[in-house]
Amino acid sequence: MGISEFNVHNVLRTYARQDRLGKVHRAQPRPAQTAQPAARVSLSPTGRKVQWLGQLAAAVVDRAEPGVEGEARAERVRSTKEALLRRHQAEIGDSQVSPEAFEANLTGLYLGS
């Protein structure tokens, strides 16, 4: 079985084309990485209140039931957070109440600190 000159030429031409294109698509060496600022996320005052309410719910559950762990704890934290969200919905949506004042008020109310 012989290979024709035409087939050899096609293989070499295809290889050369792929090699040429491959060099274009290969990753270029990166210059020394400069310190880039990390992405920042800013929560709205309402978002900060809701986030903090989740932390409060966890603290309330841990104080009330210190031995609960795993999925049972997670479920209790979720249900406590939902109850707190319903109970304090007006304060969460009120732009006159700052997140810091909201936190201080509820910390005293639920944790006694």
N, CA, C and O atoms as a GROMACS GRO file, in nm:
protein
  452
    1MET      N    1   0.085  -0.118   0.000
    1MET     CA    2   0.000   0.000   0.000
    1MET      C    3   0.090   0.123   0.000
    1MET      O    4   0.180   0.136   0.082
    2GLY      N    5   0.063   0.211  -0.090
    2GLY     CA    6   0.143   0.330  -0.102
    2GLY      C    7   0.064   0.455  -0.069
    2GLY      O    8  -0.058   0.458  -0.080
    3ILE      N    9   0.136   0.556  -0.027
    3ILE     CA   10   0.073   0.684   0.003
    3ILE      C   11   0.115   0.780  -0.107
    3ILE      O   12   0.233   0.795  -0.138
    4SER      N   13   0.017   0.842  -0.164
    4SER     CA   14   0.048   0.931  -0.276
    4SER      C   15   0.110   1.062  -0.226
    4SER      O   16   0.092   1.101  -0.110
    5GLU      N   17   0.180   1.125  -0.315
    5GLU     CA   18   0.241   1.253  -0.283
    5GLU      C   19   0.134   1.356  -0.247
    5GLU      O   20   0.156   1.442  -0.161
    6PHE      N   21   0.020   1.350  -0.311
    6PHE     CA   22  -0.092   1.441  -0.284
    6PHE      C   23  -0.140   1.426  -0.139
    6PHE      O   24  -0.165   1.525  -0.070
    7ASN      N   25  -0.155   1.300  -0.093
    7ASN     CA   26  -0.199   1.277   0.045
    7ASN      C   27  -0.097   1.328   0.146
    7ASN      O   28  -0.134   1.388   0.246
    8VAL      N   29   0.030   1.304   0.121
    8VAL     CA   30   0.135   1.353   0.210
    8VAL      C   31   0.132   1.505   0.215
    8VAL      O   32   0.143   1.564   0.322
    9HIS      N   33   0.116   1.568   0.101
    9HIS     CA   34   0.110   1.714   0.094
    9HIS      C   35  -0.010   1.766   0.174
    9HIS      O   36   0.004   1.863   0.248
   10ASN      N   37  -0.127   1.702   0.160
   10ASN     CA   38  -0.246   1.745   0.235
   10ASN      C   39  -0.225   1.732   0.386
   10ASN      O   40  -0.262   1.821   0.462
   11VAL      N   41  -0.165   1.622   0.428
   11VAL     CA   42  -0.140   1.601   0.572
   11VAL      C   43  -0.046   1.707   0.624
   11VAL      O   44  -0.070   1.767   0.729
   12LEU      N   45   0.062   1.732   0.552
   12LEU     CA   46   0.158   1.833   0.597
   12LEU      C   47   0.099   1.973   0.597
   12LEU      O   48   0.124   2.051   0.689
   13ARG      N   49   0.020   2.005   0.497
   13ARG     CA   50  -0.045   2.136   0.491
   13ARG      C   51  -0.143   2.152   0.608
   13ARG      O   52  -0.147   2.257   0.672
   14THR      N   53  -0.221   2.048   0.635
   14THR     CA   54  -0.316   2.054   0.747
   14THR      C   55  -0.243   2.067   0.880
   14THR      O   56  -0.282   2.146   0.965
   15TYR      N   57  -0.137   1.990   0.897
   15TYR     CA   58  -0.059   1.998   1.020
   15TYR      C   59  -0.001   2.138   1.038
   15TYR      O   60  -0.008   2.195   1.146
   16ALA      N   61   0.055   2.195   0.929
   16ALA     CA   62   0.114   2.329   0.938
   16ALA      C   63   0.007   2.432   0.974
   16ALA      O   64   0.033   2.522   1.054
   17ARG      N   65  -0.113   2.419   0.916
   17ARG     CA   66  -0.222   2.513   0.946
   17ARG      C   67  -0.264   2.501   1.093
   17ARG      O   68  -0.283   2.602   1.161
   18GLN      N   69  -0.279   2.379   1.140
   18GLN     CA   70  -0.319   2.360   1.279
   18GLN      C   71  -0.211   2.411   1.373
   18GLN      O   72  -0.242   2.473   1.475
   19ASP      N   73  -0.088   2.386   1.340
   19ASP     CA   74   0.022   2.435   1.424
   19ASP      C   75   0.023   2.587   1.428
   19ASP      O   76   0.041   2.646   1.534
   20ARG      N   77   0.004   2.651   1.312
   20ARG     CA   78   0.001   2.796   1.303
   20ARG      C   79  -0.115   2.853   1.384
   20ARG      O   80  -0.097   2.949   1.459
   21LEU      N   81  -0.235   2.795   1.371
   21LEU     CA   82  -0.352   2.842   1.446
   21LEU      C   83  -0.338   2.813   1.594
   21LEU      O   84  -0.381   2.892   1.678
   22GLY      N   85  -0.278   2.701   1.625
   22GLY     CA   86  -0.259   2.665   1.765
   22GLY      C   87  -0.173   2.766   1.840
   22GLY      O   88  -0.197   2.794   1.957
   23LYS      N   89  -0.073   2.820   1.770
   23LYS     CA   90   0.013   2.919   1.835
   23LYS      C   91  -0.065   3.046   1.865
   23LYS      O   92  -0.038   3.113   1.965
   24VAL      N   93  -0.160   3.080   1.782
   24VAL     CA   94  -0.241   3.199   1.805
   24VAL      C   95  -0.331   3.178   1.925
   24VAL      O   96  -0.353   3.271   2.003
   25HIS      N   97  -0.384   3.057   1.941
   25HIS     CA   98  -0.482   3.031   2.047
   25HIS      C   99  -0.419   2.984   2.177
   25HIS      O  100  -0.488   2.972   2.278
   26ARG      N  101  -0.290   2.959   2.177
   26ARG     CA  102  -0.226   2.916   2.301
   26ARG      C  103  -0.224   3.032   2.400
   26ARG      O  104  -0.218   3.149   2.363
   27ALA      N  105  -0.229   2.996   2.526
   27ALA     CA  106  -0.228   3.099   2.630
   27ALA      C  107  -0.094   3.170   2.630
   27ALA      O  108   0.012   3.107   2.626
   28GLN      N  109  -0.099   3.301   2.636
   28GLN     CA  110   0.021   3.380   2.641
   28GLN      C  111   0.068   3.384   2.786
   28GLN      O  112  -0.014   3.385   2.877
   29PRO      N  113   0.198   3.387   2.809
   29PRO     CA  114   0.245   3.396   2.947
   29PRO      C  115   0.198   3.528   3.008
   29PRO      O  116   0.205   3.634   2.946
   30ARG      N  117   0.149   3.518   3.129
   30ARG     CA  118   0.096   3.637   3.196
   30ARG      C  119   0.211   3.717   3.256
   30ARG      O  120   0.308   3.661   3.307
   31PRO      N  121   0.199   3.848   3.250
   31PRO     CA  122   0.299   3.929   3.319
   31PRO      C  123   0.279   3.912   3.470
   31PRO      O  124   0.177   3.862   3.515
   32ALA      N  125   0.377   3.953   3.544
   32ALA     CA  126   0.367   3.942   3.690
   32ALA      C  127   0.235   4.003   3.735
   32ALA      O  128   0.201   4.116   3.701
   33GLN      N  129   0.161   3.924   3.813
   33GLN     CA  130   0.029   3.970   3.853
   33GLN      C  131   0.041   4.086   3.950
   33GLN      O  132   0.117   4.083   4.046
   34THR      N  133  -0.038   4.187   3.921
   34THR     CA  134  -0.042   4.302   4.008
   34THR      C  135  -0.156   4.282   4.106
   34THR      O  136  -0.252   4.211   4.077
   35ALA      N  137  -0.145   4.343   4.216
   35ALA     CA  138  -0.251   4.332   4.317
   35ALA      C  139  -0.374   4.405   4.266
   35ALA      O  140  -0.375   4.527   4.254
   36GLN      N  141  -0.478   4.328   4.237
   36GLN     CA  142  -0.600   4.388   4.189
   36GLN      C  143  -0.698   4.397   4.305
   36GLN      O  144  -0.704   4.306   4.388
   37PRO      N  145  -0.773   4.504   4.311
   37PRO     CA  146  -0.868   4.515   4.421
   37PRO      C  147  -0.973   4.405   4.413
   37PRO      O  148  -1.020   4.370   4.305
   38ALA      N  149  -1.008   4.353   4.527
   38ALA     CA  150  -1.110   4.248   4.532
   38ALA      C  151  -1.246   4.309   4.499
   38ALA      O  152  -1.271   4.427   4.522
   39ALA      N  153  -1.330   4.227   4.445
   39ALA     CA  154  -1.465   4.275   4.414
   39ALA      C  155  -1.536   4.309   4.545
   39ALA      O  156  -1.523   4.239   4.645
   40ARG      N  157  -1.609   4.417   4.542
   40ARG     CA  158  -1.678   4.460   4.663
   40ARG      C  159  -1.828   4.455   4.638
   40ARG      O  160  -1.876   4.489   4.530
   41VAL      N  161  -1.898   4.412   4.740
   41VAL     CA  162  -2.043   4.407   4.734
   41VAL      C  163  -2.095   4.494   4.847
   41VAL      O  164  -2.053   4.480   4.962
   42SER      N  165  -2.185   4.583   4.813
   42SER     CA  166  -2.245   4.669   4.914
   42SER      C  167  -2.392   4.634   4.928
   42SER      O  168  -2.467   4.633   4.830
   43LEU      N  169  -2.432   4.606   5.049
   43LEU     CA  170  -2.572   4.577   5.074
   43LEU      C  171  -2.646   4.706   5.107
   43LEU      O  172  -2.590   4.798   5.166
   44SER      N  173  -2.770   4.709   5.069
   44SER     CA  174  -2.854   4.822   5.105
   44SER      C  175  -2.881   4.814   5.255
   44SER      O  176  -2.859   4.709   5.316
   45PRO      N  177  -2.928   4.923   5.315
   45PRO     CA  178  -2.962   4.917   5.458
   45PRO      C  179  -3.062   4.805   5.489
   45PRO      O  180  -3.051   4.738   5.592
   46THR      N  181  -3.159   4.785   5.401
   46THR     CA  182  -3.256   4.677   5.422
   46THR      C  183  -3.186   4.542   5.414
   46THR      O  184  -3.214   4.453   5.495
   47GLY      N  185  -3.098   4.526   5.318
   47GLY     CA  186  -3.022   4.401   5.305
   47GLY      C  187  -2.936   4.374   5.426
   47GLY      O  188  -2.924   4.260   5.471
   48ARG      N  189  -2.873   4.479   5.480
   48ARG     CA  190  -2.791   4.463   5.600
   48ARG      C  191  -2.876   4.421   5.719
   48ARG      O  192  -2.833   4.339   5.801
   49LYS      N  193  -2.997   4.476   5.729
   49LYS     CA  194  -3.086   4.438   5.838
   49LYS      C  195  -3.126   4.291   5.827
   49LYS      O  196  -3.126   4.218   5.926
   50VAL      N  197  -3.160   4.248   5.706
   50VAL     CA  198  -3.200   4.109   5.685
   50VAL      C  199  -3.082   4.015   5.713
   50VAL      O  200  -3.099   3.910   5.775
   51GLN      N  201  -2.964   4.052   5.666
   51GLN     CA  202  -2.846   3.970   5.691
   51GLN      C  203  -2.820   3.958   5.841
   51GLN      O  204  -2.794   3.849   5.892
   52TRP      N  205  -2.828   4.068   5.911
   52TRP     CA  206  -2.803   4.065   6.054
   52TRP      C  207  -2.911   3.985   6.125
   52TRP      O  208  -2.881   3.917   6.223
   53LEU      N  209  -3.034   3.991   6.078
   53LEU     CA  210  -3.142   3.915   6.139
   53LEU      C  211  -3.112   3.765   6.132
   53LEU      O  212  -3.147   3.691   6.224
   54GLY      N  213  -3.050   3.719   6.026
   54GLY     CA  214  -3.009   3.579   6.015
   54GLY      C  215  -2.906   3.544   6.121
   54GLY      O  216  -2.910   3.435   6.179
   55GLN      N  217  -2.812   3.634   6.145
   55GLN     CA  218  -2.712   3.611   6.249
   55GLN      C  219  -2.777   3.610   6.387
   55GLN      O  220  -2.740   3.530   6.473
   56LEU      N  221  -2.874   3.699   6.409
   56LEU     CA  222  -2.947   3.702   6.535
   56LEU      C  223  -3.024   3.572   6.555
   56LEU      O  224  -3.026   3.517   6.665
   57ALA      N  225  -3.087   3.523   6.450
   57ALA     CA  226  -3.162   3.398   6.460
   57ALA      C  227  -3.071   3.284   6.502
   57ALA      O  228  -3.110   3.202   6.586
   58ALA      N  229  -2.951   3.278   6.447
   58ALA     CA  230  -2.856   3.174   6.485
   58ALA      C  231  -2.816   3.187   6.632
   58ALA      O  232  -2.806   3.087   6.703
   59ALA      N  233  -2.793   3.310   6.677
   59ALA     CA  234  -2.756   3.332   6.816
   59ALA      C  235  -2.870   3.294   6.910
   59ALA      O  236  -2.846   3.236   7.016
   60VAL      N  237  -2.994   3.326   6.872
   60VAL     CA  238  -3.110   3.292   6.955
   60VAL      C  239  -3.125   3.141   6.966
   60VAL      O  240  -3.148   3.088   7.075
   61VAL      N  241  -3.110   3.071   6.855
   61VAL     CA  242  -3.122   2.924   6.856
   61VAL      C  243  -3.009   2.863   6.939
   61VAL      O  244  -3.033   2.772   7.018
   62ASP      N  245  -2.888   2.913   6.922
   62ASP     CA  246  -2.774   2.859   6.997
   62ASP      C  247  -2.791   2.881   7.147
   62ASP      O  248  -2.751   2.797   7.228
   63ARG      N  249  -2.849   2.993   7.184
   63ARG     CA  250  -2.871   3.022   7.326
   63ARG      C  251  -2.984   2.936   7.382
   63ARG      O  252  -2.974   2.885   7.494
   64ALA      N  253  -3.092   2.921   7.306
   64ALA     CA  254  -3.208   2.847   7.355
   64ALA      C  255  -3.184   2.696   7.353
   64ALA      O  256  -3.231   2.624   7.442
   65GLU      N  257  -3.112   2.647   7.252
   65GLU     CA  258  -3.092   2.503   7.237
   65GLU      C  259  -2.945   2.476   7.204
   65GLU      O  260  -2.912   2.451   7.088
   66PRO      N  261  -2.856   2.481   7.304
   66PRO     CA  262  -2.713   2.470   7.276
   66PRO      C  263  -2.667   2.336   7.220
   66PRO      O  264  -2.562   2.329   7.157
   67GLY      N  265  -2.743   2.229   7.240
   67GLY     CA  266  -2.700   2.097   7.194
   67GLY      C  267  -2.744   2.062   7.053
   67GLY      O  268  -2.705   1.957   7.002
   68VAL      N  269  -2.823   2.146   6.988
   68VAL     CA  270  -2.874   2.115   6.855
   68VAL      C  271  -2.766   2.140   6.751
   68VAL      O  272  -2.700   2.244   6.751
   69GLU      N  273  -2.749   2.042   6.661
   69GLU     CA  274  -2.646   2.056   6.556
   69GLU      C  275  -2.699   2.011   6.422
   69GLU      O  276  -2.807   1.952   6.413
   70GLY      N  277  -2.622   2.039   6.320
   70GLY     CA  278  -2.651   1.990   6.186
   70GLY      C  279  -2.779   2.044   6.125
   70GLY      O  280  -2.812   2.162   6.139
   71GLU      N  281  -2.851   1.955   6.057
   71GLU     CA  282  -2.973   1.993   5.985
   71GLU      C  283  -3.082   2.042   6.079
   71GLU      O  284  -3.158   2.132   6.044
   72ALA      N  285  -3.090   1.984   6.198
   72ALA     CA  286  -3.191   2.029   6.294
   72ALA      C  287  -3.167   2.174   6.334
   72ALA      O  288  -3.261   2.253   6.344
   73ARG      N  289  -3.040   2.209   6.357
   73ARG     CA  290  -3.007   2.348   6.391
   73ARG      C  291  -3.038   2.440   6.275
   73ARG      O  292  -3.096   2.548   6.293
   74ALA      N  293  -2.999   2.399   6.154
   74ALA     CA  294  -3.023   2.482   6.036
   74ALA      C  295  -3.173   2.508   6.018
   74ALA      O  296  -3.212   2.619   5.984
   75GLU      N  297  -3.254   2.407   6.040
   75GLU     CA  298  -3.400   2.423   6.025
   75GLU      C  299  -3.455   2.518   6.131
   75GLU      O  300  -3.540   2.602   6.102
   76ARG      N  301  -3.405   2.506   6.254
   76ARG     CA  302  -3.451   2.596   6.361
   76ARG      C  303  -3.408   2.740   6.334
   76ARG      O  304  -3.484   2.834   6.360
   77VAL      N  305  -3.287   2.757   6.283
   77VAL     CA  306  -3.239   2.892   6.249
   77VAL      C  307  -3.326   2.952   6.139
   77VAL      O  308  -3.364   3.068   6.147
   78ARG      N  309  -3.357   2.871   6.036
   78ARG     CA  310  -3.442   2.921   5.926
   78ARG      C  311  -3.580   2.962   5.976
   78ARG      O  312  -3.629   3.069   5.942
   79SER      N  313  -3.641   2.878   6.058
   79SER     CA  314  -3.775   2.910   6.106
   79SER      C  315  -3.773   3.031   6.199
   79SER      O  316  -3.865   3.113   6.198
   80THR      N  317  -3.668   3.042   6.281
   80THR     CA  318  -3.655   3.159   6.370
   80THR      C  319  -3.635   3.286   6.288
   80THR      O  320  -3.693   3.390   6.320
   81LYS      N  321  -3.553   3.278   6.183
   81LYS     CA  322  -3.531   3.394   6.098
   81LYS      C  323  -3.661   3.437   6.031
   81LYS      O  324  -3.692   3.556   6.026
   82GLU      N  325  -3.737   3.342   5.979
   82GLU     CA  326  -3.865   3.374   5.915
   82GLU      C  327  -3.960   3.441   6.014
   82GLU      O  328  -4.028   3.537   5.980
   83ALA      N  329  -3.964   3.389   6.137
   83ALA     CA  330  -4.051   3.448   6.240
   83ALA      C  331  -4.005   3.591   6.272
   83ALA      O  332  -4.088   3.682   6.286
   84LEU      N  333  -3.874   3.611   6.283
   84LEU     CA  334  -3.823   3.745   6.312
   84LEU      C  335  -3.850   3.840   6.195
   84LEU      O  336  -3.882   3.957   6.217
   85LEU      N  337  -3.836   3.790   6.072
   85LEU     CA  338  -3.866   3.875   5.956
   85LEU      C  339  -4.011   3.920   5.956
   85LEU      O  340  -4.040   4.036   5.928
   86ARG      N  341  -4.103   3.827   5.987
   86ARG     CA  342  -4.245   3.865   5.992
   86ARG      C  343  -4.271   3.964   6.105
   86ARG      O  344  -4.342   4.062   6.086
   87ARG      N  345  -4.213   3.938   6.221
   87ARG     CA  346  -4.238   4.020   6.339
   87ARG      C  347  -4.183   4.162   6.324
   87ARG      O  348  -4.242   4.257   6.374
   88HIS      N  349  -4.070   4.176   6.255
   88HIS     CA  350  -4.003   4.306   6.245
   88HIS      C  351  -4.003   4.362   6.103
   88HIS      O  352  -3.915   4.439   6.066
   89GLN      N  353  -4.101   4.322   6.026
   89GLN     CA  354  -4.110   4.363   5.886
   89GLN      C  355  -4.115   4.516   5.871
   89GLN      O  356  -4.052   4.572   5.781
   90ALA      N  357  -4.190   4.581   5.957
   90ALA     CA  358  -4.204   4.726   5.947
   90ALA      C  359  -4.071   4.796   5.971
   90ALA      O  360  -4.036   4.891   5.900
   91GLU      N  361  -3.996   4.752   6.071
   91GLU     CA  362  -3.866   4.813   6.102
   91GLU      C  363  -3.764   4.786   5.991
   91GLU      O  364  -3.680   4.872   5.961
   92ILE      N  365  -3.771   4.668   5.932
   92ILE     CA  366  -3.678   4.634   5.824
   92ILE      C  367  -3.699   4.727   5.705
   92ILE      O  368  -3.602   4.774   5.645
   93GLY      N  369  -3.823   4.752   5.671
   93GLY     CA  370  -3.854   4.837   5.556
   93GLY      C  371  -3.846   4.985   5.584
   93GLY      O  372  -3.848   5.065   5.490
   94ASP      N  373  -3.837   5.025   5.710
   94ASP     CA  374  -3.834   5.166   5.747
   94ASP      C  375  -3.694   5.224   5.726
   94ASP      O  376  -3.599   5.183   5.794
   95SER      N  377  -3.681   5.317   5.635
   95SER     CA  378  -3.551   5.376   5.606
   95SER      C  379  -3.504   5.470   5.718
   95SER      O  380  -3.387   5.506   5.723
   96GLN      N  381  -3.595   5.508   5.806
   96GLN     CA  382  -3.559   5.596   5.919
   96GLN      C  383  -3.482   5.520   6.026
   96GLN      O  384  -3.410   5.580   6.106
   97VAL      N  385  -3.497   5.386   6.030
   97VAL     CA  386  -3.426   5.304   6.128
   97VAL      C  387  -3.297   5.254   6.064
   97VAL      O  388  -3.301   5.177   5.968
   98SER      N  389  -3.185   5.298   6.117
   98SER     CA  390  -3.057   5.256   6.061
   98SER      C  391  -3.030   5.110   6.097
   98SER      O  392  -3.083   5.059   6.196
   99PRO      N  393  -2.948   5.041   6.018
   99PRO     CA  394  -2.914   4.903   6.052
   99PRO      C  395  -2.849   4.891   6.190
   99PRO      O  396  -2.872   4.793   6.261
  100GLU      N  397  -2.770   4.990   6.227
  100GLU     CA  398  -2.705   4.987   6.358
  100GLU      C  399  -2.806   5.000   6.471
  100GLU      O  400  -2.797   4.929   6.571
  101ALA      N  401  -2.902   5.091   6.456
  101ALA     CA  402  -3.006   5.108   6.558
  101ALA      C  403  -3.094   4.984   6.565
  101ALA      O  404  -3.134   4.941   6.674
  102PHE      N  405  -3.125   4.927   6.450
  102PHE     CA  406  -3.204   4.804   6.443
  102PHE      C  407  -3.133   4.692   6.518
  102PHE      O  408  -3.194   4.620   6.596
  103GLU      N  409  -3.003   4.678   6.493
  103GLU     CA  410  -2.924   4.574   6.559
  103GLU      C  411  -2.920   4.595   6.710
  103GLU      O  412  -2.939   4.501   6.787
  104ALA      N  413  -2.896   4.717   6.751
  104ALA     CA  414  -2.888   4.746   6.896
  104ALA      C  415  -3.021   4.718   6.964
  104ALA      O  416  -3.023   4.660   7.073
  105ASN      N  417  -3.130   4.758   6.903
  105ASN     CA  418  -3.262   4.737   6.962
  105ASN      C  419  -3.293   4.588   6.977
  105ASN      O  420  -3.337   4.543   7.083
  106LEU      N  421  -3.271   4.511   6.870
  106LEU     CA  422  -3.306   4.369   6.876
  106LEU      C  423  -3.208   4.288   6.959
  106LEU      O  424  -3.246   4.187   7.018
  107THR      N  425  -3.082   4.330   6.965
  107THR     CA  426  -2.987   4.260   7.050
  107THR      C  427  -3.032   4.271   7.195
  107THR      O  428  -3.031   4.172   7.268
  108GLY      N  429  -3.070   4.390   7.236
  108GLY     CA  430  -3.119   4.407   7.373
  108GLY      C  431  -3.248   4.330   7.397
  108GLY      O  432  -3.269   4.276   7.505
  109LEU      N  433  -3.333   4.325   7.297
  109LEU     CA  434  -3.462   4.259   7.310
  109LEU      C  435  -3.449   4.107   7.318
  109LEU      O  436  -3.513   4.044   7.403
  110TYR      N  437  -3.367   4.048   7.233
  110TYR     CA  438  -3.359   3.902   7.226
  110TYR      C  439  -3.242   3.837   7.298
  110TYR      O  440  -3.251   3.722   7.340
  111LEU      N  441  -3.133   3.911   7.312
  111LEU     CA  442  -3.016   3.852   7.375
  111LEU      C  443  -2.987   3.913   7.511
  111LEU      O  444  -2.904   3.862   7.586
  112GLY      N  445  -3.055   4.022   7.544
  112GLY     CA  446  -3.038   4.083   7.674
  112GLY      C  447  -2.903   4.146   7.696
  112GLY      O  448  -2.861   4.164   7.810
  113SER      N  449  -2.833   4.179   7.588
  113SER     CA  450  -2.699   4.239   7.602
  113SER      C  451  -2.704   4.384   7.564
  113SER      O  452  -2.601   4.452   7.570
   0.00000   0.00000   0.00000
